[in-house]
Amino acid sequence: MQQLVNAASGEIVLALAQIVIENRAYLSEIDGKIGDGDHGVNMAKGFGLAADRIKGHTLTLAEAFDTLGTVLMTEIGGSMGPLYGVMFTNFAEVIDKAEAIDASAFGAMLRKGIEGIQSIGSAEVGDKTLLDTLVPAVDAFEAACAARRPFSEALDQLCAAAEAGRDSTKDMVAKIGRASRLGERSRGVLDAGATSCALILTTLAHNVQRRLQ
């Protein structure tokens, strides 16, 4: 059975920070078309602060997720900080005591992240938000696990569904947040949150795959 060792896997969060920081300008450019234009800046700030606190320490994946979630909830502006913050702190809660994380535990972690986001927001799939990436990705991962596919293959399915979910937002009309004021004019542009979520999920999946034992 494939599994990820929790201990010393906190470095995965550094990879998440790197991809967010590298895409700071791109994410803000997308956001600027129908929103405030600060998504990439705020995300890069939060992930960068968390990375600074993780570097030089040997943390479990749970500890690193908790550090990231706490920073995002308390130290960056915008609406996305609390949403991503609760997602990562919920991730940490599920795997906190686990020595090794198998596909079942990873799926439970992802599902708890969705529940956290939905507990503090009113968005649903189809509203042109990060949930249009996250929910299909988690559904695809769980379906692959239910079909008894290996952990690594289930992660491939997660990535494919995350990217498809991100792309689906281009044809949606925003129903939540600042972009919702634009109505039909919000169609034709990717959602910034859905885009950052796809980056985060695919980077997470690829780094977990490399560490599977």
BASEFI-505757 format. One record per residue (C-alpha): residue in one letter; x, y, z. Coordinates in steps of 0.02 Angstrom, whole numbers. Example, Ala and Ser with C-alpha at 12.3 -4.5 7.8 and 13.67 -1.06 7.14 Angstrom:
2
[A; [615; -225; 390]]
[S; [684; -53; 357]]
REM end
This chain:
213
[M; [0; 0; 0]]
[Q; [68; 169; -49]]
[Q; [84; 299; 88]]
[L; [168; 462; 133]]
[V; [270; 478; 293]]
[N; [203; 627; 390]]
[A; [367; 665; 478]]
[A; [484; 786; 387]]
[S; [359; 808; 245]]
[G; [329; 989; 292]]
[E; [444; 1036; 148]]
[I; [296; 1004; 33]]
[V; [222; 1167; 94]]
[L; [379; 1257; 37]]
[A; [344; 1193; -138]]
[L; [167; 1262; -126]]
[A; [236; 1431; -74]]
[Q; [358; 1430; -218]]
[I; [225; 1398; -350]]
[V; [110; 1532; -279]]
[I; [250; 1660; -272]]
[E; [306; 1617; -449]]
[N; [128; 1648; -511]]
[R; [96; 1805; -411]]
[A; [85; 1921; -562]]
[Y; [-19; 1798; -663]]
[L; [-146; 1774; -525]]
[S; [-163; 1960; -496]]
[E; [-181; 1989; -683]]
[I; [-327; 1867; -691]]
[D; [-405; 1941; -536]]
[G; [-388; 2116; -605]]
[K; [-502; 2077; -750]]
[I; [-656; 2051; -641]]
[G; [-598; 2081; -463]]
[D; [-483; 2187; -355]]
[G; [-323; 2128; -439]]
[D; [-239; 2084; -274]]
[H; [-261; 1896; -267]]
[G; [-85; 1852; -320]]
[V; [-7; 1984; -209]]
[N; [-103; 1930; -54]]
[M; [-75; 1745; -85]]
[A; [111; 1768; -116]]
[K; [125; 1871; 43]]
[G; [39; 1740; 149]]
[F; [127; 1589; 76]]
[G; [293; 1682; 85]]
[L; [270; 1724; 269]]
[A; [227; 1543; 307]]
[A; [377; 1480; 209]]
[D; [492; 1594; 308]]
[R; [428; 1514; 469]]
[I; [445; 1337; 403]]
[K; [620; 1351; 329]]
[G; [754; 1280; 440]]
[H; [633; 1174; 540]]
[T; [595; 990; 520]]
[L; [405; 988; 523]]
[T; [274; 858; 490]]
[L; [157; 894; 345]]
[A; [21; 925; 474]]
[E; [127; 1053; 567]]
[A; [172; 1143; 406]]
[F; [-10; 1147; 349]]
[D; [-59; 1218; 518]]
[T; [74; 1353; 506]]
[L; [16; 1400; 331]]
[G; [-167; 1401; 378]]
[T; [-140; 1509; 530]]
[V; [-40; 1637; 432]]
[L; [-170; 1645; 294]]
[M; [-312; 1670; 417]]
[T; [-227; 1804; 520]]
[E; [-100; 1898; 417]]
[I; [-161; 1931; 240]]
[G; [-302; 2035; 171]]
[G; [-442; 1993; 53]]
[S; [-574; 1859; 58]]
[M; [-460; 1715; 10]]
[G; [-354; 1716; 167]]
[P; [-488; 1646; 282]]
[L; [-549; 1523; 150]]
[Y; [-379; 1448; 114]]
[G; [-331; 1467; 296]]
[V; [-472; 1357; 359]]
[M; [-439; 1233; 219]]
[F; [-259; 1207; 272]]
[T; [-295; 1205; 458]]
[N; [-428; 1073; 425]]
[F; [-301; 974; 324]]
[A; [-185; 980; 473]]
[E; [-320; 925; 595]]
[V; [-357; 765; 499]]
[I; [-177; 705; 481]]
[D; [-107; 776; 643]]
[K; [-81; 611; 734]]
[A; [-44; 503; 581]]
[E; [129; 429; 562]]
[A; [91; 387; 381]]
[I; [-40; 456; 264]]
[D; [-122; 333; 145]]
[A; [-248; 370; 9]]
[S; [-394; 355; 129]]
[A; [-321; 480; 251]]
[F; [-272; 598; 110]]
[G; [-449; 592; 41]]
[A; [-521; 625; 214]]
[M; [-402; 773; 230]]
[L; [-459; 847; 65]]
[R; [-643; 823; 106]]
[K; [-619; 909; 275]]
[G; [-542; 1055; 182]]
[I; [-699; 1074; 76]]
[E; [-807; 1067; 232]]
[G; [-705; 1205; 311]]
[I; [-724; 1321; 162]]
[Q; [-911; 1287; 152]]
[S; [-930; 1321; 339]]
[I; [-876; 1502; 321]]
[G; [-939; 1544; 147]]
[S; [-1097; 1526; 46]]
[A; [-1021; 1476; -121]]
[E; [-1071; 1318; -212]]
[V; [-1001; 1230; -365]]
[G; [-1050; 1333; -517]]
[D; [-1030; 1502; -432]]
[K; [-859; 1535; -512]]
[T; [-750; 1511; -358]]
[L; [-610; 1399; -297]]
[L; [-741; 1266; -259]]
[D; [-759; 1238; -446]]
[T; [-582; 1172; -441]]
[L; [-577; 1093; -269]]
[V; [-738; 994; -266]]
[P; [-718; 906; -435]]
[A; [-536; 867; -392]]
[V; [-581; 786; -227]]
[D; [-728; 694; -306]]
[A; [-610; 624; -439]]
[F; [-483; 571; -309]]
[E; [-615; 482; -205]]
[A; [-688; 397; -359]]
[A; [-517; 330; -406]]
[C; [-491; 265; -230]]
[A; [-663; 184; -231]]
[A; [-612; 97; -393]]
[R; [-458; 32; -299]]
[R; [-335; 128; -404]]
[P; [-163; 156; -326]]
[F; [-134; 315; -226]]
[S; [-20; 385; -363]]
[E; [-152; 358; -498]]
[A; [-286; 437; -390]]
[L; [-174; 590; -376]]
[D; [-162; 596; -566]]
[Q; [-352; 597; -573]]
[L; [-356; 737; -445]]
[C; [-240; 843; -552]]
[A; [-338; 816; -712]]
[A; [-502; 860; -627]]
[A; [-426; 1014; -542]]
[E; [-367; 1083; -708]]
[A; [-533; 1045; -792]]
[G; [-625; 1129; -648]]
[R; [-515; 1282; -662]]
[D; [-548; 1294; -849]]
[S; [-735; 1274; -824]]
[T; [-743; 1440; -731]]
[K; [-703; 1536; -890]]
[D; [-880; 1510; -955]]
[M; [-965; 1542; -789]]
[V; [-1050; 1699; -725]]
[A; [-985; 1749; -554]]
[K; [-1115; 1736; -416]]
[I; [-1005; 1773; -265]]
[G; [-893; 1920; -218]]
[R; [-845; 2077; -311]]
[A; [-851; 1994; -482]]
[S; [-1036; 1953; -457]]
[R; [-1077; 2137; -483]]
[L; [-1023; 2121; -664]]
[G; [-1153; 1990; -706]]
[E; [-1130; 1927; -884]]
[R; [-973; 2031; -903]]
[S; [-885; 1911; -784]]
[R; [-901; 1773; -914]]
[G; [-748; 1737; -1022]]
[V; [-617; 1753; -884]]
[L; [-545; 1619; -771]]
[D; [-581; 1638; -586]]
[A; [-423; 1684; -492]]
[G; [-465; 1576; -341]]
[A; [-502; 1426; -449]]
[T; [-337; 1456; -538]]
[S; [-234; 1467; -379]]
[C; [-323; 1315; -310]]
[A; [-273; 1214; -464]]
[L; [-93; 1268; -441]]
[I; [-96; 1219; -258]]
[L; [-180; 1050; -285]]
[T; [-71; 996; -431]]
[T; [89; 1048; -342]]
[L; [31; 959; -184]]
[A; [-9; 801; -283]]
[H; [156; 798; -377]]
[N; [257; 821; -219]]
[V; [160; 686; -128]]
[Q; [186; 568; -275]]
[R; [374; 591; -265]]
[R; [373; 543; -81]]
[L; [258; 393; -87]]
[Q; [329; 234; -12]]
REM end
